[in-house]
Amino acid sequence: MCTHTPKCPTADSPDREAAHVVAAHPEQGWSLLCNAVVVFDDTGDLLPDGRVVEPHRPVVALA
């Protein structure tokens, strides 16, 4: 799906969220990347094969 040079990371790559956004829907809280990954505002992902990546926000240390 990616036509960029250099190619964007694949959906199985650890850096998959670095791919280019091809459709953004901030009012709905999600974006589609050129590697067919749907990323959500809560930092969760939906992979092209239907697998779900749970939200992975950094944990903030309490002072």
Secondary structure, 3 states (H helix, E strand, C coil): CCCCCCCCCCCCCCCHHHCCEEEEECCCCEEEECCCCEEECCCCEECCCCCEECCCCCCCCCC
